[in-house]
Amino acid sequence: MANINSLVGLDEGKKYKDIGEKPSFGSYHGFHHVEFVVSNVYQAAMYYSTLFGMEIIAYKGLETGDKQYASYVLQSGKVIFVLTSPLNVDEVTFNKLITKHGDSIYDVAYTVDNAQLTYEYATTHGAKSVMPPTEQSDAYGQAIVATVSGFGSVVHSFVENKNYTGQFLPGYSYDTMIKNNLHHKLPDVRLGNIDHVVANEAKNKMRQTAEYYINSFGFHRYWSIDDKLLRTDSSGLRSIVVADYDETIKIPVNEPSEKLKGRSQTQEFVDFHGTGGIQHIAICCDNLEVTVRAFKDRGGHVLPVPEVYYEDLHEAIRKTDLKFTVSLEVMKELDMVVDFDEKGYILQIFTRPLSGRPTSFIELMQRNDHDGFGAGNFKSLFSAIEAQQKLRNTLYTWGFCRMFEREIFLEKLNNFRNQKPEIVFQWQDNYSNAAGYLAIDALKNGAAGGGTRVHSHVTLDEVSSLAKVMRLKFILSKTNIGGAKSGLRIDPQDENILDILARWFKTIKPLLLEYYGTGSDLNTDIQEITQVLNKLGIQNAQQGIIHGLYRNKSERIRIANANMTILQRSKLSVGHVDFYLSELVTGYSVATSLLKYYALVEEDISGKKVYVQGAGNVGAAAAYYIHEAGGKIVAINDMHHGIISHAGLDRETLVKIMEQRSIQGASDTCMKNTLFNSQLLQEPIDIFIPAAKSKVVSRAMIDNLIACGLEVIVSGANLPFVEKEALYGALSQYVDSKIVLIPDFLANMGMASYFHTLISSYTTAITNEHILATIKETIYEQLEIAFRYNNGKLMTAALYDIALSEN
């Protein structure tokens, strides 16, 4: 049989036999239609009609009374495409999708027995409602349509045909659309039916997305394969195929391999699409030769297959007894590939991308007693795509396709800076000189979150700026709430600090119950905060967020509140000392950001000399995790004392600093800061971790550190630089242009991600390993995108732009 080490291979993936029980909501009956969001619906309709031979069968737009969207419906065989464009500049959803993705696949709709029951099952098992079941009717009858979230920007509609006899769905006109006069003058492409649609995901997202379809849609694992088989020397992918109970719907979910030197076509799709999405639609045809010839005669272009593939194929076919309906010569002429086993075969061709971005395309196929997905052809497909990637200069060039437009970015940033907080609350304590401030930058999904900080000079402007930082942090950590920040203006060493904190929380208790959640910040501890809140009758620091997010969803509220008790019991042993996980996660995220950056530039952190400013939870934990990865902590200080070690601090000293949250007494070489500061700049420094207060790092300090060899700054502290502007001010821009700067809203997102995991999970079985893995995965994903933005330059500007684009 075929040699899988050549370009021709066998479909050797794993087929699953356990399909589970038939879902209670009924059956799926295949794909009803696929909807594309396009910028010019008329041109798109002419394109698909002319090249793919699809007939325009229905229309909806201004002429039919729809003032928001124009849609053309096209059909060939059982394949139905809906092409939709927004009509107004103030329409939000589709305009945003077009800006981010270009023309793209938005809705993959299924035919179902019962739209109501299918919708209820999906939305009670993790899917978000986009449109509840809606009965639609016109002169041709009735249909019920409901829509739920898929992954990325993709949604899924459930279509139940009650008694509808029209060609598509109610609300469309069958006599007002413009026809393509070329349609019947050109060869018939003869499309059959949609066989499957392929979902491309970012690294480490495949299993999560596959499980989502299994849990929310009643699907099961159908087939899977890893990158040992689906690869070339440069790129590869892994895939899990999910299917409904009757296997009328199949969705291969792919993710790129990170083990190889090139950028796989899966990763290229994610980069240019901006997120995971539907990469291609596979359409079955009765006679692929006839279909491809007609497609090419109409002006269509297919992906060229390397000639060596057919040399390997000739030898493979010679060794099999299978009889093929298409000769090797025709396969080569039409750029067909074939995959086969002892029972049958599958013929395939792949079109070139459907738009200027190398994202979505169409697969045309013919099955002959073969139910695989052409895994044996993946190597030839990858080789063909890699040839195109080389022409596009995207196989080894990690420069992102979105050129970084400085002026556009700064305008976007200024607009964000100038937005006033949605809610502001100020308080003066009657029993002390303490003052309290709360700024909620924006409520999102009925909730907002941000920690409570304490120091002698807290201002409303400070907490307002930090609320915006929280908003960015939640965007990057995929926490679907708004940003906020609380602050107390009082000496953190005040002997009555807990009583003052209690009075402050009592004052804002209605917000803490309804929509605001808090946590630890500068000079506060989540354990102490939780104890104070408990005495006030508040279950946990996130009760307001949970209530705001899950109003009227009692089971989600119960699980989320139960998960919050993990904060009080979840501990991790470090050097024989037990720490609450909440004390470690932010320092862990800072260290993870640093390690990922060096992995992206393919450098080893071992031996890199690190200066950590701040010995609280964030700085001490970051120092420990960096040390464990091989970095040398040559300097660390707090407000009063510091330690300098040319050889690097050992684990025992770092754990002691973590345990006591201060420098004094941690080492015999401890010195006062006056001496520390005079000796610091005599030491070469590769990495600087500011993890103390806001606005303490000056331009002079940065220049001195750069003179000492500084390469990277990772911000453990919020807004660490002394600058007039609140976000990405003059000094931040200077640092970002000189060296690598990883900003606070990514680097110290550990606690935000921790809270997100607790309140968004559907289970109470959450482990420390899962929490840390989620933090790591989120940071890795965002840093990879930012790195490709501008070849690793202007990292902070890139991360701001990514977050603001999602805002």
N, C-alpha and C positions, 0 to 999 in steps of 0.2 A: 504494500500500500504506500501512500504518500509519505514523504520525508518531512517531518515537522521542522527540521532545521533549515530547509530550503524556504523559498517564498510560498510554496504550496504546503498546506498542512491539513491535518485531520481535526475535526470538531471534537476535541477531547475534554470539553468542560464536564462539570458534574451535574447530572440530572437528578432532581429531587422527586421522590415517590410520595412522600407524605404531603397531601394537599389540605389536610384538616377537614373540618365539618363544613357542610354547605351553609353559607350565611343565612341568618333568619330573615334578612330583608329581601330575599329573592335573588334573581340572577342578573348578570350583565349580559348584553347581547352584542358585544363588539363596540367598535368606534362609531359614534353617530356623526361627528364632524370635527374638524380642526380649525380653530380660528387664529388668524394672523393679525397682529396689529401692524399697520403699515402707514407710511407718511403720505402716500398718494394712492388712494384706493382705486382710482380709475386706471392709472398706469399699471398697478399691480394686477388688476383684473385682466387687462390686455396681455400682460406678460404670461400669466399662468394659462390663460385661454389659448394664446398663440403657441407657446412652447409645449405645453403638456396636453393640449387638445381638450381642455375642460370647457364645458358649455356653461355660459352664464345663465343661471336658472331663476335667480331671484335678486331683489334689490330692496334696500331700505335707506332712506335719507330724507332730505328736505322735502322732496316731492311727495313722500308718504307721511309726512308729519313729524319725522324725527329731527329735532333741532340740534342734537348733540353729536350724532355719529352718522357716517355713511358706510354702508356695507354692501358688498357684492357677494353672492353665493354662487360657487362654481361646482360642477359635478362631472365626473367621468366614471362610469361603472357605479360602484358603491362608495367611491371616494368623494367626499364633500369638503371643500375648503370654503371658509368664510373669511373675507378680507375686510377689515374695518379700519377707518381713519376717523380721528376726532375732527369736528367741524369748527370748534371754537378754541381760541387761544387760552381761555380760562378753564377749559376742561383739564382736570388734574391727572387722572389715572393714566390714560393712554398717552397723553403728551409726555408725561414723565417716563413711561416705558420706551417711547420712541427715542427720547433724548439719551437714555442710558443704553438701550440694546440695539437701536436701529430697528429695521423691520424684523419682527420675531414672532415666534409661536407663543400664543397667550393661553388659549383654552383648548384642552384636549377633552372632548365631550364623549360620554358613554351613553349608549342606549340601555335602559334599565326597566325591570318589571314595575318597580314602585319608587318614584322619585322621593316621596316623603320619607319612606322607611330607610332608603339608602342614605339620604341626607342626615336623618336623625342618628343613624349608626356612625356615620363619618364624624359628625360634630361632637358626638359624645365619646369619641375615641381619638381626639387630638386634632382633627381638621377644624379650621376656622371657617365660619360662615361668610360667604361673599354675597350670595343672594338666597334667601329662604325659598322653599317650594312655592312656585307661582304658577297659577293656571293661566294659560295664554289661549286666546281663541280668535277666530275670524270666520269667514264664510265657509271655510273648508273643514272646520271642526276644532277640537281642543287638544292641547298638549300641556304637560306639567314639566317645568324646568326648574332645577335648583343648582346652585354653584357653590363649591367649597375650594379652599386653598389646596394647592399641590406643594411644590417646592420652588424656591427662588421666586420668580414672578409668575409662575405657571399656575393656572387654576383648572378645575375640572367641573364640567356641568353634567348633571344627571338628567337625561331626557326620557320622559315617559309619554309615549304616544297613546292618547286616550282613544280618539277616533279620527285622527287627522288624516286628510286625504290630499293635502297640498304637497308640493314638491319638497318643501323644507320645513318651516315652522311658522306658526301664526305671527302676523305683524309684518310680513314681507310681501312685496308686490311681485307679481309674476308677469306683469305686462308693461311696466314703466322703465325697465332697465335698458341700457344701451347694449346691443349685441355686437359681437365681434364678427364682422363680415368675412374674415379669413377662415373662420372656424371650419366650415364645411368644404372649403376649397383645398385644404391641406390634408395629408395622410392622417388616418385615425390612430391615435396613440393607444387606445384600448386599455386604459387602466382597469384594474380589477377591484381590489379592496385593500384597506389599510391592514397590514399584517402586524406591525408593532411600531411603537415610537421609542426613540432612544434618548434617555436622559443623561446629560453630562454633568457631573458634579466636581467640586473642588476636592483637593486631597483630603482624605480622612472623612469625607462626607457620604460615601457610598452606602455604608452599612446603615447609617442613621436614616438616610432617605428611603432605602429599601424597607427598613423596619416601619417607617411611617406609613408606607403603602400597605404593608401587611396588617398593621394595627388599625388604621383608619378606614381602609377600603375593603377589608376582608380578603385581601390577596394572599398568596403563598409564594414561597421560593420555588421557582421553576427550574433554574439552571444557574450555574456560576462558573467562573474561570478566573485564574489569577495571572499576574504579569510574568510568570515563568513561560507561559505560552503566548500571551498577547504582547509581543514585544519585537523590536529590532535592536540593533546595537545602540541606537540613539534614544528611543522612546518606547513607551508601553502603557498598558492600562490594565485595570482589574474590572470585573463586571459581575453584578448579580442581577438576574432576570426575575422579575415578579410577575405573577399572572393571577387572574381571577379564578374562581373555583372551576368553571367550565373551560378555562383557558382560551376564551375568545379575545381577551385583552392581554397583551404582553408588553412589559416595559423593561428593557435592559437599562440598568443604572450603572454608569461607568464612572471611574475616577482615575486620574493619571498615576502612573508610577513615579515615585520620587527617587528611584534608585539609579536612573540613567542620566547621561550627560545632556541630552536634548530635551526640548519642550514638546511633549506629546500633543497630538491633535486634540485630545481631550482638554489639556491645560490651555492650549491656544484658544479653544472655544470659550472657556471660562474667562480668560483674559479679555478677549474682544467683546464678549457678550456682557461682561461685568459681573456675572454671577452664574450659578448653575442654571441650566435651562434645557429645552428640547433641542437636541443637535440635529436629528433627522427623522423623517417619516419614511418607513419602509412600506412600499406598495407592491402587492402581488399582482402579477399579470399572467394571463393564460399562455401567451407566447412572447417571451422576452425579446426574441430576435425581431419580431414585427414591431413591438413597442419601441425598442431602441432605435430602429431604423426610422420610424415615423418621428420620434423625438428629435433625432439628429437632422432629418429633412426639414423640420419646422424651425431649425436654428438652435436647438439645444446643444449643450456641451457636457461631456462626461469626463470623469477623472481619468487621465491616461494611466495605463498599467505598465510597469516596467517590463521590457521585452524578455528579461531573464525568467520572469514568472512563467511564460508559456513554454520555455525550454524545460523547466521543472515539471510543468503540468503534462507535457507530452509523455515524459517518462512515467509519471504517476498514473495517467490514464491507461498506458500500455499494460500496466500490471493489474488492472481491475477488469472484471467481467461486466461492469455496468455499461448500458447502452445510453448514450447521450443524444438528445434531440437536436443538439447544435454541434457542429463540427469544431475542432480546435481552430481551424482557419477563421471561421466566423467569430468565435470567441475573441481571437486576437484582433480581428478587424474592428470589432465593436467595443473593445476594452471590457469584455465580460470576465468575471472570475467565477470559479466553480468550487464548491465544497461538497464532499461526498463521504459516505460510509458504505458498508456492504449492502445497505437496503436501498439507498437512493441518493439524490443530490439536490443542490440548490444553486441556481444561477443568479448572479448579482451584477449590477453596475451602479456607480455612484455619480451623481451629477456634480458639477462644480458648485461652489457656494452660491446661494440664491441672491446675495447682495454683495456690496463692496467689502463688508467685513467677512473674514473667513469663519463663519459661524454655521448657520443652518444649511442643509442640503437635502436632496431627495434620494432615497435608494429605490431602485426598481429591481424586482426579483421574480423568480419563477421557482416554485417548489415542485419537486418530483419525489414523493415519498421520503421527504426529509424535513424534520421539524426543528433543526438547529438554527443557528444564527450566523453561520459563515465564519466561525472562529478560525477555521483553517485558512480563511482568506485575510485574516486581520494583518498578517505580516505583509502581504502584498499591498493591502490597503494602506497600512502605515507607510510603507516604502513610497507609494504613490503620493500620499499626502506630504511626506517629508520632502519629496522633490519639489512640490509646490511651495512648501514652507521655505525652502532654500531660496526660491525665486522671490518670495515675499520678505526674505531676510528675518524670519521669525523662528527658525528652528533652534539656533544657538544664541540669537540676540535677545536678551531679556529686557530690552527697552520696551516699555509699554506703549500700546497703540495710541493712547490718549496723550497728546502732547501737552506738556504742562504750560498753560497760558497764565503767566504771572499776573497780568492786569485783571483778567477775568476772575482769577482766584482771589485777589485782594479785594475786589469789589464784593464778592460773595462773603468774604470774611468780615468786611466792614458792616455789611447788612446784618450779619449775625451778631456782631459786637453791639450794634446800636439798638437791637430789639430789647425793649423793656421787659423785666420779669412780669409774668402773668399775675403773680401774687406776691406781695411784700407785707411782712409783719414785723413791727418793732415793739420792744417791751423794756420798761425800766423797773427793776426790782425795788419793792418798797422797803426792804430790810437791809439792803447793801447798796453799793454803788455799781452793781452789775447791770449790764444792759444785754438784751437779747435781740437777735436779728434772724429772720427767716426769709429767704428768697426762693420762690418756686419759678424757675425760668419758664417752664411750660408744663401743663398737665397733658399727658399723652395716654390715651386709653383710660382716662379717669384716674391717673396716678402719677406720682413723682417721688424721687428718692434722692437722698444725699446725707452725708454724715453731719455730726455736730462737733465743731471745733471750739477750743477754749484758749484764749490768750488775752493779754492786757490791752491789746490795741485792735481788736476785731471791729470792723466797720461794715456798714450795709453794702458799700461798693465791693468790699472783699467777698462777702458771701454771694453777692449777685454774680460776680465774675466766676466764682467757683461753681455756682449752679449751672453756668454754661459749660464749664469743663465736665461736670457730671452728665450733662445732656450728650456731649460728644462721647463720653465713656460708655454710656448706655447704648448709643448707636453702634459703636464698634463691638461691644460685647453681646449685641443682638438682644438686649433687654428692652422690651417694648414699652418703656415708660419715659416720663419727662425727668429733667434734672432739677435738683434743688440743693440747698445748703443751709445749715443752721449754725449760728455762732453765738458764743457768750463772751462778752467783754469783761473779763475778770482775771486776776492772777490765778493760774492753774494750781499754785501752791496754797491758795486760800484754804484755811482749815474747814470752812463751811461749803466747800465747792459742791459736794453731793446734795446738800440742802438747796443750794441755789439752782443746781441742775434740775432738781425735782420741781421747784417752783416754775422754772421755765417750761418744762414739759407739761406741767399742769395747765399752764396758760394756753399752750397750743394743742392740748389734748384732743379737741374736736377734729383737728386736722390729722393728728396721729391715728385717729380711729377711722377716718373717712377716706383719705387719699394720700397722705404723706408718710413716708417711711424714712427712718434715720439710721445711723450707725456710728462707728468710731471714726475719729479724724484726729487732727493735731491735739495732743494732750488729753484725749479721751480713750476709753476702753469699752469695747462692745459688751463685755461681761458686766461692768458697772452700769452702763446705760440700760441694759436689759433688767437688772435688778431694780433700778429706779423706776422704770416703766411698769414693771410688775406690781410694785407697791401702789401705783396709780390706777391699777385695774386694766392695764394694757398688756395683752398677751405677749407681744414681742415687738421688736423695733420695726418690723415690716408689716404690722397689722393693717395700717392704712393703705399701703400699696396693695396688699392681698384683697382687701375689701373693694378698693377702687377698680382693680383689674377684673375681679370675678363676682361682681354684683349678681345676686340671684343664682349663683352656681355653688350650691352648698357643699357639694363633694369636693370641688376644686379648692374651696376655702378651707375645708377640713384638712385636706392633704397638705396644703401649703403651710398652714399654721402648725400642723404636726411636725413638718420638716424643720421649722424654725427652732424647735427644741434641740436640733442637732448642734446648734451653736453652743449650747450649754454643756454638751457632753462629748463632742467630737474632739479628740486629742491626738497628737502625733508625737512620738518619741524622737528627740534629737539629742544625741550624745548622752543618753541615759537620763535626760530631763524631759518630762511631759509638758508640752505646750498645747494650748488650745489651737486648733487649726486656724481659727480666725486671727490669731496673732502672727501667723506665718504666711498666709496666702498672698498678701500684697507684696512682701519681700520676695516671695517665690515668683510672682509675676514680673517683678523688676528684673530678677536674675534670668528668667526665661526669655524676656525681650532681648537682653544682652546676648545670651547664648545663641538665639535664633539669628540675630544679625550676623554674628561671626560665622555661623553655618552658611548663610547666604553668600558671604564673600569667600567662603571656603578657606577660612583661617581657623586655627586652633587657639582656643582661649588659654591654653596651658601656658603659664609663665607670664601672662599679661599682668601688669601692675595696676592695682585698683585703689582708688581713694574713695572712701564712703564718708559722706558728711551727714551725720545723724546716727544716733545709736538707739533709737526707739524701735518699735516693732518692725517698721519698714526697713530702715537702714541695717539693723542687726541681722534680720532674716535674709536680706539680700546678700549681705557679706558672707553669711554662712553658705548659702546655696552657690554663690560664685566660687567660694573656696572649694566646695565639694566637686565642682566641675573642672578645677585645675587652675583657676585664677589665683593670683597672689594679692591678698589684702595687705598692702604696704602702709596704709594710713587710714585711721578712722577717728572721728572726734564727735563730741556732743557739744552742748552750750559752754561747758566749763573745762573739759579735759580732752586729751587726745593721746593716741599711741602711734608711733612710727616704727615700722619694722622692715628693714631692708630685705630680710629673707621671707617676709610674709607671716601674718599671724597664724597660729595653729588652731586646730579645731577646738581644743579645750578653752582657749581664750575667747573665741567667737561665741561659743555656747554660753560662757559666763556672762558676756556682754548681753546676749539675748535674754538670759535669765533675769539680770538685774536692770536691764534697759538703761544702762549708763556705763561710762568708761571707768570712772574712779574705782580702784580696787580690782579691776579685771586683770591687770598686769603690773609687774614691778617697774616697767618702763613708762608707765602712765605719766603724763606731764600736763601742766596747765596750757591753755590755748595760746597764750602769748608766746611761749616757747615753741609749741607745736606749729603755729603759723610761720614762725621764722625759719623752722627747719623743713617744712613741707616742700617748699619749692626747690630744695636741694635734691629731691628724690625724683627720678624719672616716673611719670604717670602716663599710663595708656588709657585708662578708663576712669571717669568721674561719675559717682552716683550721688547727686544731691538728694538727701532724704530727710532734711530738717524742716525748717519753717519756709513759708512762702516769701519771695522777694528778698533773698539774702545773698544771691550769687551775682556779683558785679562784673562789669566789663573788664576791669583790671584783673580780677581773679581769673577770668576766662583766658585772657591774653597770656598771663603768667603760666597757666596750666598748658596752654598750647605750646608755649616755649619749652615746656618740660616734655613734650612729645605726645600730648593728649590726642587721642583718636576718636573716642566715643564718649558721649554723655547720655546716660539713661536717667530720666527724671523720676525719682521715687517720690519727691515732694510735689505738691500741686503748685503751679506757677512759681518756680524757684528763682526766676531772674528778676533783678532790679530793673524795671522798665515801666514807663508811664502807661503804655497800652495794656489792657487786661489779657488779651489773647494774641499770641504770635506778634509781640511787639518788636521794637527795633533790635534789642539784644538777642531775642530768640531768632530773628531772621539772620542776624550776623553769625550766630553760632551755627545755624542750620546750613549756611553757605560755606563756612570754614571747615567744619568737621561733621561727623554724624551725630545727630541729635534725635533721640527717641523720646517723644513727649509724654507728659504725665498721664494724659487721658487714655493712652494705650498701656504704658509700662506699669502703672499702679492700679490697673483695673481688677486686680485679684479679688478684692472684697466684693466689687460689683458683680463679677462673674459668679462668685460663691452664692450671693443672695439670689441671683438669677436662677441658678441651678435648684436651689431650695424651693423657690416659689413657683417655678414653672414645671417641675417634675410631676408626673402622673403616679409616682410611687414614693413610698417612704423608705424604700431600701436603697439609700444613697451612701456610697462609701467615700472615704477620703481619697482613694485612688481615682474615683470617677470625677470628683470635684477638681483635683489637680490636673487631671487629663483634659478636662473641659477648658480650664484656664489656658493650658498649653496650646490646645488646638485652636482656640480663638486668636491668641496672639500670633501663632504661626501663620494662620490664614491672612490676617490683616497685614503683617509685616511682609509677606510674600507679594501681596498686591502692591503695597507701597514701594517695595524695592524695584518692582518692574515699571513703576510709573516713570521714573527718570534715571534708570540705570543705577539705582542706589543712592542718588544724590537728592538733596532737599527732602529728606525722609519726613521731617515734621510737616512741611508744607503738603506733601503727598497725603499724609494721614489726616490732616485737616480737610483737605479737599475730598477725600473718600467719605469722611464723616458728614461733611456739609452737603455732599451730594445725596446722602440718604436722609438728611434732616427733614 
